[in-house]
Amino acid sequence: MKHDLQVECVKYFKSNDAYKRLFQAMRRQWKKYGRIAGWIMLEQVTDREKRALQSILGIYFAGNEVKFKMSDFQKALQETKYATVALPDLIAGYFGEILLTNQAGREQTQKAKQDFVAAAIESLKLEGAYTELVSAWLVCLLTEKSAGYMLFMMEYEKSAITAQQMLSYVAQTVNYLAAGGVGSKVRLAVLAAFITGNPHYFDRSQSAGRLLLYALSYNSGMAYPKDAESVLEVYFTAGIRSDDISSFTTAYGVSLYTAKGIHPAYEGFIRESEAYMINLAGLEHITHASVSDDIVFIVENQMVFSALCESVKNKKIAIVCTSGQMKTASLILIDLLCAAGCKLYYSGDLDPEGILIADHIVKRHPEQVTPWHFTVRDYEDCRSQEVISVERLKKLKNVEHEGLQEISAELLIHKKAGYQEILLEKLRDDMAAFGHDFDNECKKK
């Protein structure tokens, strides 16, 4: 009988939409306090809303605002035939839900997440996918709430089933790549089709593709990639072939080797004293690199590279050109040269971007890479009239190398860019001195 009366009471109030805002306000108060407390305040009320409230409360409201205690509504309800209907039950019935306070709702949501995570991990264990590699990433993801946590939780909010499936596929992919996959680099679409049945599942436009990047970045100790070139580096490091052509580097005098021995094509360019381009596809099977005197000059600018190659024609000197922003192919070649014990000298523009590139390479191989002509004197010699924007200058706060911090301070004072082309003769002079204790001489500059 009591239940029937409650159903009738709910039906009464829902039949008149003039009570809609009242019940929304009472629900907010209950969520806030967890009891019948506080004031109900409605603004810009209509005449229909005022008449409906007055009929229950017996209070006349002037103007277009209404204010009364929530307990007043409960007392008024007790004077009707619905006196036995508890106000919290009425509110819950009106919205067809269980009333929870905000805190209880948060606790319930947190408990649901914890249960989901536990179930997801248990599922990975049953699949045999909860390896040490996957476990380390998941600790960072779920405990430290980084390495893709926000992305994963957004997918969980949409669909727990989809999120769990995505986690499983990413874990399987991480394990597959760590095991060596098919024995060589595999294309992303082929990998996605093999693991999920959908060649586009791990596209970067998809949440699963971005979560995979988080996992691969974490496992390789790399930062999450913020640009296309960094994505290629993460893929290449993990064993994924992506865009093999657009990422390239140019070299002169660098011998490359595969498992079968010296690469004849590149060696042909060296014999003819010609420069040659190497893209990611060309680097895929390269096992190591070497140069004649264990010293390599690296320049950012293509014109400077071409001019230097002409200057050293028929000499046993190694030069690499990165063509502006550091591409994955350039980084891989640099890694190969450092692995061979070479000393590298990097020269670039004396602007925020050029200094940051130099800083990045030095941090990657601090014992073997030396900034080349990045001194205050060099900046004075090549400073232009081009004003560097405040936004670009802000990038210099990320420079860590002590010597590069010194030149960064000069840029912050003068706010002008310095260009590598103007230093061409200095670079030529260094190469002319090559072989005369060049390494020690460079350290003095």
N, C-alpha and C positions, 0 to 999 in steps of 0.2 A: 504493500500500500504506500509506504513511504517512498519507494522507488518510483512508483507511478506518479506520485505527486511531484517529485523532482522533475520527471520527464515532462509533465504538463507545464511546470513553471518555466523550464528551459524553452519549451515551445512557445509559451506566451511572450517571453522577451525577444526571442528570435523572429517572431512574426512581425515585429515593429522595428524597422531599422533606425528609428529615432533613439533606440537604446544602444546602438552599436558602439559609439564612441565612449559611452559610459562603461561598458564592459571591457573595452580595450584599456581604459584608464585604471579600472580596478585590477585587471590582470597585471599591469605594470607595478602597481603598489604591492600586490602579493609577491611578485618576483623579487621586489626590493626588500620587503620586510619579513616575508614568510608568515604573516599574520594580518589580521584586519586592523590596519593602522594607516595614519597619514591622511592627507587631504586629496579629494578628487577635484581637479580644476579643469574646466573646459572653456576654451575661448571660441569666439565667433559662432556661438550656438544659434541654431535656427529656432523659429517659433515652435516647430513640431517637437524639437528636442526639449525645449523648455516646458511645453505642455506635458510631455511624457514624464519628465522628471518631477514636475509639480504634482502629478497625479499619484505618484508613489510616495514622495517625501512630504507632501503637504506644505511645501515651502514655495513662496512666490519669489521668482527671480526677475529682477529688473535689468535692463541693459542686455549686452550680448555675451556676458561672462557668467559662469556658474562655478560656485565653490562650496563644498560641504565635506564633512568628515566621512570617511568610508564607513565608519561605525554607524553613522546616521542612516545609511542605506540599509544596513543589517537590521537596525531597530525597526525601520519602516516595513521591511519585509516580514518581520515577526508579527506585525499587526494585520497581516493579510491571511488568506486561507493557506498560504505557503509558509506558515510560521515554522514548521518542522524542517524546512529545507535549509541546510547550512549554506551560508554564502560561498565558501570555498568550493563546495560541491556544485553550486549553481554556476559559478564562473568556469569551472572545469567542464561541466556539461555543455555550457554555451559554446566553448571552443573545441569540444570533443578531444580533450587532452588531459594529461595528468599535470596538475599544477606543481611546478618546481620553483624554488627560489633561484636567483641568479647564481648563487654559490653552489647550490645543489646541482644546477644544470651544468656548471663548469666541472664539478667533480664527476658527474655522470659522463660528460664528454671525454674527460681525461681517462676515466676507467675504460671507456669504449676504445679509445686509442691504444691503451696499454694491452687490452685483450686482442686487438687487431694485430699489433706488432708481435705479440707472443705467438699468435696463430700463424702469422706470416713466416716467422723464423722456424716454427715447428714444421711447416709445409716445406721449407727449403731443406731442412734436415732429412725429411722423408724422401725428397727428390735426390738427395745426395749432392745438393748444390751449396750447402752451407760449409764451404771450405774456409781455411784460415784466411785467405785473401778476401773473400766475401765477408767473413765475420769482422775483419778489421775495418772495412769500409762501413758496415752496418753499425758498428759501435760509434763511429764518427757521425753517421747519418742520424741515428735514432737517440743516442745518448748525449752527444755533444751538440746535436741539432744543427749540423752544418753538412757540407758535401752533398747538397741536394735536398735537405730536409724540407724547406718551404715548398719546393716544387712537388715533392712526394706527398706532403700533407694536403696540398691543393687537389691532387688527384684523388686522395682518400676521401676528401669532402664530397667530391662528385660521385665516386663509386668505390667502395671498399674492395669489391671483387676485381674491378679493373686495376686498382692500385696494387693489389697482391699479385695479379698476373704480370704486371709490368715489372715488379720487383723480381719475380721469378725469372723472367726473360733476361733481365739485366744481369742477374747472378749467373745464369747459364752462359751468357756471352763472355763475361769476365773470366770464368773458368775455362771456357773453350779457347780463348786467346792465350791465357796463361799456359795452357797445355801445349801450345804451338799450333793449334788448329790443324790445317791441312799441310803444315810444314813450311809455309811461306805466307806472305801477306795476302789477305783476302779482301775483296771489295766489300764495302759496307752493305750494299744492296743484296749481294750473295749471302753474306753473313746473316742479315736480317731474315731473309727467306729461309735459310737453313734452320735458324733457331725458332722463328715465330710463324713461318709460312707466309709472311707478308714482307716483300722486299722494301717497302717504304716505312716499316715499323720504327726503325731507328733514324729516320730523317731528322735533321736538326730542327725542323719546324714542329716536330712531335715531342710531347712531354717525355716519352720513352727515350728518344734520341738524346735529349738534354740530360736525362738522368744517367744514361750510359756514359756521357761525357764527364759527368761528375764522378762516377765510379772510376773511370779510366784515369782521370786527372789525379784523383786521390791515390790510387795504387801506384802511379808513376812518380808521385811526389811533385807534381806540377800544379800550378794555379789553374783554376777553371778558365778555359779560353774565352777571351772577350772579342776576338776578331777571327776572321776566316783562316788566316795564316797560323794562328795559334791552335786552332782546331785541327789543322792538318798535322801539326807537330804531335799533338796528343794521339791522333789516329795512327800516325806512322810509328810512334814509340810503342803503341799497344799491339801493332801488327795488322793494322787495317789500311788497305789501299783506298785512297779517296781520289782527289784530283791530282793526278801525277804530272800534269803538263804545266799548269799555271805557276806552280812553285818551282823555281829554278835558281841556279847560281852560275856564275861564269868564272872560269879558271884559266890560268896560264902556268905551265910547268909543274902541274901536280899529277903524279902517276897514281892510277887507281887499279885496284886488284879485286878479282873475284876469287872464289874457291879454286878456280882452275889456274889462277896465276894473273899476270899483268894483263890489263884490258887493252887489246890491240887497237881499238878505235881511238881511244883517248891518247894512247902512246903515239899514234900517227900524227896527231896535232902537235904534240911536243916535239917530235922530230922536225916538223916543218916550222917550228917557232910560231905557232898560231894559238889563239885563244879558242876556247870551246865552252859550250853551254852544257850543263848537267841538270836534268830535272829529276823529280822524285822517282819516276819510273827507272831512270838510268842508275839511280843510287840503290835501288832495291836489292840488287845482288852484289853490291860492293862490300867487301869485307874489311879492307883497310886502304890507307893512302900513304904516299911518301913523297918527299921532295929531296933534291940533291944535297942541300946544306942544312936541312932541318929548320930553316927560317922561312916564314910565309908572311907576305905583306897583304893586308886586306884593306880594300878601299870601298867606300859607299857609292861613289859617283862613277857612272859608266864612261863618261868622257875622260875623266882622270885615269881610269883603268886602261882605256885604249891608248892614251898618250904614254903611259908608263910602259905598256907592252911594246910600243914602238921604240922606246928608249933602251930597252933591255933585250932587243931582238938578238937571238942566237946566244944569249947568256943563260946560264943555269940559275935562273931566279924564279921563284914561285909567287904568283899574285892571284888573289881571289877578289871578285867584285860582287857585292851583295845587292846592288841596284836599289838603293834606298832602304825602306823598312826591311828588317831581317826576315827573310823567308825561311821556311822549314828546310828547304834544300841546302841553303847556306849554313844553317845551324848544324845539320847532319855532317856536312863536309868539314866544318870546324871541329866537330866532335871526333871525326876520323883522324884529322891531322893532330889533334891533341893526344889522342890515344897512341899515335905513332911517336910521341915525344917531341913534336915540333914546337918552336917558339913562334907566336903569332903577334903581329903588330897591326893594330886597327886604326885607320884614319877615316874620319868622316866630317860632316859639316859641324861647325861650332854653333849649333842652335839647340834648343831643348830636345828635339827629336834625335839629332845626331849624338848628343851627349848621353841620352838614355839608351841608345843602341849600344854605344861603347860600354856603358855601365852594365848592361845586360850580358854582353859577351864576357866581360872581365869576371862578373859574378859566376858565370857558368864554368869558367876555367881560370881561376885567380892566379894560379902558379905559372900559367903558360901564355896568357894574353896580356899584352901591354898597350895602353892607349898611346897612339902615335901622333905627335904634333897636336896635343890637346893642352898646351901650356898657355899661360897668360900672354907671353910674347907672341905666340902663334895667333892668338885672338886679336892682338893689336895689329898684326900684319894683314889679317884677312877680314877684319870687321867691315861690314857694309853699312849702308844707310837705311837698310830695311828694319823698320821697328817691329819688334816681337810683341804680340798681344799679351795682355795680362793672363789670359787663360792658358796660353802656351807656356808662359814663364812659371806658372804654378806647377807644371810637371816636374820642374827641377828639384822640388822638395823630396822626390823619390830617389834621387841620386845618392848612392852609398859609397862609391870609391873616393878616397880622400883627395887624390889629384883631380878628379873630375868635379868634386865639390868646389875646389878652388876656382876652376874655370866657370862653374855655374854661378859663383858669387859675382864674377866679373860681368856675366850676362845680366844678372839682376840689377847691376849698377848702370850699365850702358843701354840695356834693352835693345841691342842691335844684333843681327845675325852675322856669323862669320862663315864663309864658304870655302869648301875644300879646293875648288878650282884655283883659288888665289894662292894656295900653298903648293901648287904643282911643282914649282922649281925646287922647293925644299924637299919634296918627296923624291924628285929625280936625283938631287944631290946625295940623299941617303942611299939610294940604290947604286949610285956611282961609287960610294964608299963601301959597298957591300963586299965582305971578305976581309976587311981591315978591322977586325974586332968590332963589328957592327953592333952587336948586342950591348957591349959595355958603353959604346959611344952614345947609343940611344938613351941609356939610363941616365947619362949626364945632362941630357937636354931638358 
